[in-house]
Amino acid sequence: MGASLKIRKDDQVVVITGKDTGKQGKVLQVQPKKGKVVVESVRMIKRHTKPNAKNQQGGILEHEAAIEASNVMVVCGSCGKATRVGCKPLADGKKMRVCKQCGESLDKK
């Protein structure tokens, strides 16, 4: 894929399709080359591990797996709705992400 994503780390997102539909969480990691994101408490998987230097006890560890970026929508901080993301150019030439519902900025100041 390799396209740039309009979702960034620390964004609040909601899952719109799949077995975790409706769950909200914070984006922990973005993988733009794969077109995936890792969302807090979404798509939890179990990993069976042997004891090693890092994990002395071993056992079954649970952690988040990546989910397709197209399966999540950004939640706007001002209107609180799941929204599409638009871009608005600023006077200095930079771009700002905006909510398509209310027009407010999604980028943190």
Stockholm file with secondary structure:
# STOCKHOLM 1.0

chainA/1-109         MGASLKIRKDDQVVVITGKDTGKQGKVLQVQPKKGKVVVESVRMIKRHTKPNAKNQQGGILEHEAAIEASNVMVVCGSCGKATRVGCKPLADGKKMRVCKQCGESLDKK
#=GR chainA/1-109 SS CCCCCSCCTTCEEEECSSTTTTCEEEEEEEETTTTEEEETTSSEEEEEECCCSSCSSCEEEEEECEEEGGGEEEECTTTCSEECEEEEECTTSCEEEEETTTCCBCSCC
#=GC SS_cons         CCCCCSCCTTCEEEECSSTTTTCEEEEEEEETTTTEEEETTSSEEEEEECCCSSCSSCEEEEEECEEEGGGEEEECTTTCSEECEEEEECTTSCEEEEETTTCCBCSCC
//
